[in-house]
Amino acid sequence: KDLRDIFLGHRVLWRNGDRIFPAHINKKTAQMVTFLSDVTSMTPRQYNKYWRRRLFSGKGHPPIEFDSDKKVIDYVFKTEGAIALISKKPNVEYKGLYFFKPIKDEERLNLIQD
């Protein structure tokens, strides 16, 4: 539910009060299509329409979209409070970043790297 709320703009602050800055890879990637389906119950087209309506009504801004995992990771690394979806765990370690894998069946996040 937290991921859904974050990527749909319903939750904009972390529990400590800091702003959340969501980002993701291109909506047409297989991983993003699966994420949208599993977490938001939307297709990429529905997700676009949803955010157009929210933006038009002044109810927030959509997550930032990048065309590569590297750009997403660079953004998260430089942006305090950022959370993002990438297509796969990187081969390179990033100090201070944590990578999680959504587990649909268990409805929780499974830590795959510290």
C-alpha positions in Angstrom: 0.0 0.0 0.0 2.8 2.4 0.8 4.4 2.0 -2.7 0.9 2.4 -4.3 0.3 5.6 -2.3 3.7 7.0 -3.1 3.6 6.4 -6.9 0.0 7.7 -7.1 0.8 10.8 -5.1 -1.4 10.1 -2.1 1.6 10.0 0.2 4.2 12.8 -0.3 6.0 12.7 3.1 8.2 10.1 4.8 7.3 9.3 8.3 10.0 11.7 9.5 8.4 14.6 7.6 10.8 14.7 4.7 9.4 15.0 1.2 9.2 11.9 -1.0 10.6 12.2 -4.5 9.5 9.2 -6.6 11.0 8.3 -9.9 10.9 5.4 -12.3 12.2 4.0 -15.5 10.2 4.3 -18.7 6.6 3.2 -18.4 7.0 0.9 -21.5 9.6 -1.4 -19.9 8.4 -4.8 -18.9 9.4 -4.2 -15.2 7.4 -0.9 -15.1 4.4 -2.5 -16.8 4.5 -5.3 -14.2 5.0 -2.8 -11.3 2.0 -0.7 -12.4 -0.2 -3.8 -12.8 0.8 -5.4 -9.5 1.1 -2.3 -7.3 -1.4 0.2 -8.8 -3.7 -2.1 -10.8 -3.2 0.2 -13.8 -1.8 -0.1 -17.3 0.8 2.5 -18.4 -2.0 4.2 -20.4 -4.3 4.3 -17.3 -1.4 5.6 -15.2 -0.7 8.4 -17.7 -4.4 9.4 -17.7 -4.5 9.3 -13.9 -1.5 11.6 -13.6 -2.8 14.0 -16.4 -6.0 14.4 -14.4 -4.2 15.0 -11.1 -1.8 17.5 -12.7 -4.6 19.3 -14.4 -6.6 19.6 -11.1 -3.5 20.8 -9.2 -3.3 17.7 -7.0 0.4 16.9 -7.4 3.1 16.1 -9.9 3.9 12.6 -11.4 7.0 10.8 -10.5 10.0 11.7 -12.6 10.6 9.3 -15.5 14.0 8.4 -16.8 15.0 6.4 -19.8 17.7 4.3 -18.1 18.4 2.6 -14.8 21.7 4.6 -14.5 19.9 7.9 -14.7 17.3 6.8 -12.1 20.1 5.6 -9.8 22.0 8.9 -10.2 18.9 10.8 -9.4 18.2 8.8 -6.3 21.8 9.0 -5.2 21.8 12.8 -5.5 18.2 13.4 -4.1 17.5 13.1 -0.4 14.1 11.4 0.1 14.0 9.8 -3.4 12.6 6.4 -4.1 12.5 4.8 -7.5 11.8 1.7 -9.6 14.6 0.4 -11.8 14.6 -2.7 -14.1 17.3 -4.7 -12.3 19.7 -4.6 -9.5 22.9 -2.8 -10.6 26.2 -4.6 -10.7 27.9 -1.6 -9.0 27.5 -0.9 -5.3 26.2 2.6 -4.3 27.1 3.6 -0.8 24.0 4.6 1.1 21.5 3.2 -1.4 19.3 0.2 -0.7 17.7 -2.0 -3.3 14.5 -3.8 -2.7 12.5 -6.3 -4.8 8.7 -6.1 -4.5 7.2 -9.5 -3.6 3.6 -9.6 -4.8 2.6 -12.8 -3.0 3.8 -11.7 0.3 2.8 -8.1 -0.2 6.0 -6.8 1.4 9.5 -5.7 0.3 12.3 -8.1 0.4 15.7 -6.6 1.0 18.1 -7.9 -1.6 21.1 -5.7 -0.9 22.3 -3.4 1.9 
